[in-house]
Amino acid sequence: MFKAWRLGKIFDIPIYVHPTFLLVPLLALAQNPGGPLTGLMLLVLALAVFGCVLLHELGHALMARMYGIGTADITLYPIGGVARLQGMGEEPKQELAIALAGPAVNVAIAALLTPLVLLLVLAGSPGSAALARSTDLGLWTLGGQFLVNLWFANIVLVLFNLLPAFPMDGGRVFRALLSMWLGQLRATEIAANVGMVMAGLFAVAGVLWQPMLLLLAAFVLFAGQQELGALRRRVQQSSAVSAAVPLAEGQAQTAAAGAPGGFSGLAWDHHFQVWVQWDKGRPVAYWGPVR
């Protein structure tokens, strides 16, 4: 509905931000309990958290690249980021590594901030609740609040993303572990069903607490079912190919006459009334009634 805005490239991966992302600074400013400095801190904090979300998605993308899997782009939405990977690995352990790479980035960020947070605690810096009762805090205190809240946000990102809500990271970890014993299709069916339950819980929490979770519930529900449907189609296509019959020399010559150059995959042949398997513009087998 809305076209995303391109910000540039990082590691040769296009980065986009969806127009609805503007809701993030608006919500941050709307929750300002104090003066202009506090509002500015909340705005910078919101942008910094989404900077961590971007690093999270880059973690997925760079781990996928190690397995030879490309990333079409990364887009930031109000509910988080989405890295459009061109696959999740040929083996469950690859999907497991790719899924865990994102939360691992947030763990690393939280670990780097932990010494500073501990120093602030030991120095008696006020907790985040101080924001709720201040008209405007000093710059030094606001800086401390920024670090504490950024540290806490990364911990929340780790825990939240590891919920078993397929196709979120935790759901993919769950699917990868199940795939080791049940196979990818059956594991995806189970993970998608668990994801539907989690989507229902997100929807309830959205109604009772945070409306933004309603968008997340819709994403988990529809994206999970869409990926399950796509996998089922690939499995059916693979089964068709495995049952294919080699084309005779004369059949292959006739079929090749009307074929687009360089095509690989299954295509319906109207002359023979069969599905033909193509390999780089060369017909190699058919699936259908033997003629």
C-alpha positions as CSV (number, residue, x, y, z in Angstrom):
1,M,0.0,0.0,0.0
2,F,2.8,2.4,0.9
3,K,6.2,2.3,-0.9
4,A,9.1,2.0,1.5
5,W,11.9,4.7,1.4
6,R,15.4,3.6,0.6
7,L,18.0,4.7,3.1
8,G,21.1,3.3,1.4
9,K,23.1,0.1,1.6
10,I,25.0,-1.7,4.3
11,F,27.3,-4.6,3.4
12,D,25.8,-4.2,-0.1
13,I,22.3,-4.9,1.3
14,P,19.6,-2.3,0.5
15,I,18.0,-0.8,3.6
16,Y,14.5,0.6,3.5
17,V,12.2,2.2,6.1
18,H,8.4,1.9,5.7
19,P,6.4,5.2,5.9
20,T,4.5,3.8,8.9
21,F,7.8,3.9,10.8
22,L,7.0,7.5,11.4
23,L,4.6,6.2,14.1
24,V,7.7,5.4,16.2
25,P,8.9,9.0,16.9
26,L,5.3,10.2,17.3
27,L,4.6,7.5,19.9
28,A,7.8,8.3,21.7
29,L,6.9,12.0,21.9
30,A,3.4,11.2,22.9
31,Q,4.7,9.3,25.9
32,N,6.9,12.2,27.1
33,P,6.1,12.8,30.8
34,G,8.4,15.7,31.2
35,G,10.0,18.7,29.4
36,P,11.7,19.1,26.1
37,L,15.0,17.5,27.1
38,T,13.2,14.4,28.3
39,G,11.2,14.3,25.1
40,L,14.4,14.6,23.0
41,M,15.9,11.7,25.0
42,L,12.9,9.5,24.4
43,L,13.0,10.3,20.7
44,V,16.8,9.5,20.4
45,L,16.2,6.3,22.5
46,A,13.4,5.1,20.1
47,L,15.7,5.7,17.1
48,A,18.6,4.0,18.9
49,V,16.5,0.9,19.7
50,F,15.6,0.6,16.0
51,G,19.3,1.0,15.2
52,C,19.7,-2.1,17.3
53,V,16.9,-3.8,15.4
54,L,18.7,-3.0,12.1
55,L,21.9,-4.6,13.5
56,H,19.8,-7.6,14.6
57,E,18.6,-8.0,11.0
58,L,22.1,-7.6,9.6
59,G,23.1,-10.4,11.9
60,H,20.6,-12.7,10.1
61,A,21.8,-11.5,6.7
62,L,25.5,-11.9,7.3
63,M,25.1,-15.3,8.8
64,A,23.0,-16.3,5.8
65,R,25.7,-15.0,3.5
66,M,28.2,-17.4,5.2
67,Y,26.0,-20.2,3.8
68,G,25.8,-18.6,0.3
69,I,22.3,-17.2,0.9
70,G,21.7,-13.6,-0.3
71,T,19.5,-11.0,1.2
72,A,17.2,-9.0,-1.1
73,D,16.7,-6.1,1.4
74,I,16.0,-5.1,5.0
75,T,12.9,-3.0,5.8
76,L,12.2,-1.3,9.1
77,Y,8.5,-1.3,10.3
78,P,7.0,0.0,13.6
79,I,6.8,-3.6,14.8
80,G,10.4,-4.3,14.0
81,G,12.6,-5.2,11.0
82,V,12.3,-7.8,8.3
83,A,15.3,-9.2,6.3
84,R,14.1,-10.8,3.1
85,L,16.5,-13.7,2.9
86,Q,16.7,-15.8,-0.3
87,G,16.5,-19.0,1.7
88,M,17.0,-20.3,5.2
89,G,19.6,-23.0,4.5
90,E,19.5,-26.5,3.1
91,E,20.0,-28.1,6.6
92,P,18.2,-27.5,9.9
93,K,21.5,-26.5,11.5
94,Q,21.9,-23.7,9.0
95,E,18.5,-22.3,9.7
96,L,19.2,-22.6,13.4
97,A,22.4,-20.6,13.0
98,I,20.7,-17.9,10.9
99,A,17.8,-17.6,13.2
100,L,20.0,-17.2,16.3
101,A,22.4,-14.7,14.7
102,G,19.9,-11.9,15.1
103,P,19.3,-12.3,18.9
104,A,23.0,-12.9,19.3
105,V,23.7,-9.4,18.1
106,N,21.4,-8.0,20.8
107,V,23.1,-10.1,23.4
108,A,26.4,-8.6,22.4
109,I,25.0,-5.1,22.6
110,A,23.6,-5.7,26.0
111,A,26.9,-7.3,27.1
112,L,28.8,-4.2,26.0
113,L,26.4,-1.9,27.8
114,T,26.4,-3.9,31.1
115,P,29.6,-2.5,32.6
116,L,28.2,1.1,32.1
117,V,24.8,0.2,33.5
118,L,26.5,-1.4,36.6
119,L,28.6,1.8,37.1
120,L,25.4,3.8,36.9
121,V,23.7,1.6,39.5
122,L,26.6,1.7,41.8
123,A,26.7,5.5,41.4
124,G,23.1,5.7,42.5
125,S,21.6,6.8,39.2
126,P,17.8,7.0,39.3
127,G,15.9,4.2,37.7
128,S,13.8,4.5,34.6
129,A,10.8,5.3,36.8
130,A,12.3,8.7,37.5
131,L,11.2,9.7,34.0
132,A,7.6,9.4,35.0
133,R,7.9,11.8,37.9
134,S,10.3,14.4,36.4
135,T,9.5,17.6,34.6
136,D,12.9,17.5,33.0
137,L,16.0,15.7,34.3
138,G,19.6,17.0,33.9
139,L,21.7,16.0,30.9
140,W,23.9,13.7,33.0
141,T,20.9,11.9,34.4
142,L,19.2,11.7,31.1
143,G,22.3,10.2,29.6
144,G,22.3,7.5,32.3
145,Q,18.6,6.9,31.6
146,F,19.3,6.5,27.9
147,L,22.0,3.8,28.5
148,V,19.9,1.9,31.0
149,N,16.8,1.9,28.8
150,L,18.8,0.9,25.7
151,W,20.4,-2.0,27.7
152,F,17.0,-3.1,28.9
153,A,15.5,-2.8,25.3
154,N,18.1,-5.2,23.9
155,I,17.3,-7.7,26.6
156,V,13.6,-7.4,25.8
157,L,14.5,-7.8,22.0
158,V,16.3,-11.1,22.8
159,L,13.5,-12.6,24.9
160,F,10.7,-11.4,22.7
161,N,12.3,-12.6,19.4
162,L,12.9,-16.0,20.9
163,L,9.2,-16.6,21.6
164,P,8.1,-19.7,19.5
165,A,6.0,-17.6,17.2
166,F,6.8,-18.8,13.6
167,P,8.1,-17.1,11.5
168,M,9.8,-15.0,14.2
169,D,13.3,-16.0,15.3
170,G,12.1,-18.3,18.1
171,G,9.6,-20.0,15.8
172,R,12.4,-20.6,13.3
173,V,14.6,-22.1,16.0
174,F,11.7,-24.3,17.0
175,R,11.1,-25.4,13.4
176,A,14.8,-26.1,12.8
177,L,15.0,-28.3,15.9
178,L,11.9,-30.2,15.0
179,S,13.2,-30.6,11.4
180,M,16.1,-32.7,12.7
181,W,13.6,-35.4,13.6
182,L,10.4,-34.8,11.7
183,G,11.5,-33.3,8.4
184,Q,11.0,-29.7,7.3
185,L,7.3,-30.0,6.2
186,R,6.0,-31.6,9.3
187,A,8.1,-29.3,11.5
188,T,6.8,-26.3,9.7
189,E,3.2,-27.4,10.1
190,I,3.7,-27.8,13.9
191,A,5.6,-24.5,14.2
192,A,2.9,-22.6,12.1
193,N,0.2,-24.0,14.4
194,V,2.1,-22.9,17.5
195,G,2.6,-19.5,15.8
196,M,-1.2,-19.2,15.4
197,V,-1.6,-19.7,19.1
198,M,1.1,-17.1,19.8
199,A,-0.7,-14.7,17.3
200,G,-3.8,-15.1,19.4
201,L,-2.0,-14.2,22.6
202,F,-0.4,-11.2,20.9
203,A,-3.9,-10.1,19.8
204,V,-5.2,-10.3,23.3
205,A,-2.2,-8.4,24.7
206,G,-2.8,-5.8,21.9
207,V,-6.4,-5.3,23.0
208,L,-5.6,-5.1,26.7
209,W,-2.2,-3.4,26.7
210,Q,-0.3,-2.3,23.5
211,P,-2.3,-1.9,20.2
212,M,0.9,-2.3,18.2
213,L,0.9,-6.0,19.1
214,L,-2.2,-6.3,17.0
215,L,0.0,-5.6,13.9
216,L,2.5,-8.2,15.1
217,A,-0.3,-10.8,15.6
218,A,-1.5,-10.2,12.0
219,F,2.1,-10.6,10.7
220,V,2.8,-13.8,12.6
221,L,-0.6,-15.3,11.5
222,F,-0.4,-14.5,7.8
223,A,3.3,-14.7,7.2
224,G,3.5,-18.1,9.0
225,Q,0.6,-19.6,7.0
226,Q,2.0,-18.1,3.8
227,E,5.4,-19.7,4.3
228,L,3.8,-23.0,5.1
229,G,1.7,-22.9,1.9
230,A,4.8,-22.1,-0.1
231,L,6.7,-25.0,1.4
232,R,3.8,-27.4,0.6
233,R,3.8,-26.2,-3.0
234,R,7.6,-26.8,-3.3
235,V,7.2,-30.3,-1.8
236,Q,4.5,-31.1,-4.3
237,Q,6.6,-29.9,-7.1
238,S,9.6,-31.9,-5.9
239,S,7.4,-35.0,-5.7
240,A,6.3,-34.4,-9.3
241,V,9.9,-34.1,-10.4
242,S,10.9,-37.3,-8.6
243,A,8.2,-39.1,-10.5
244,A,9.1,-37.7,-13.8
245,V,9.7,-40.0,-16.8
246,P,12.7,-39.3,-19.2
247,L,11.7,-37.8,-22.5
248,A,12.5,-39.8,-25.6
249,E,14.8,-38.1,-28.2
250,G,12.0,-37.2,-30.5
251,Q,9.8,-35.9,-27.7
252,A,12.6,-33.8,-26.4
253,Q,13.3,-32.2,-29.8
254,T,9.6,-31.4,-30.2
255,A,9.3,-29.9,-26.7
256,A,12.5,-27.9,-27.1
257,A,11.2,-26.2,-30.2
258,G,8.8,-24.0,-28.2
259,A,10.8,-23.6,-25.1
260,P,12.2,-20.2,-23.8
261,G,16.0,-20.2,-23.7
262,G,17.7,-20.9,-20.3
263,F,14.5,-21.8,-18.5
264,S,14.8,-24.3,-15.5
265,G,11.8,-25.7,-13.7
266,L,8.4,-27.3,-14.4
267,A,6.2,-26.0,-17.3
268,W,3.0,-27.3,-18.9
269,D,3.5,-28.6,-22.4
270,H,0.3,-28.2,-24.5
271,H,1.6,-30.4,-27.3
272,F,2.2,-33.5,-25.1
273,Q,-0.3,-32.5,-22.4
274,V,2.2,-33.2,-19.7
275,W,4.4,-31.3,-17.2
276,V,7.9,-31.0,-18.5
277,Q,11.0,-30.6,-16.4
278,W,13.5,-28.1,-17.9
279,D,17.1,-27.7,-17.1
280,K,18.6,-24.5,-18.6
281,G,16.4,-24.6,-21.6
282,R,16.7,-28.3,-22.2
283,P,13.7,-30.7,-21.5
284,V,14.9,-33.7,-19.5
285,A,11.8,-35.4,-18.2
286,Y,8.0,-35.2,-18.1
287,W,5.4,-35.9,-15.5
288,G,1.9,-37.0,-16.6
289,P,0.3,-39.7,-18.7
290,V,2.8,-41.7,-20.7
291,R,2.2,-41.4,-24.4
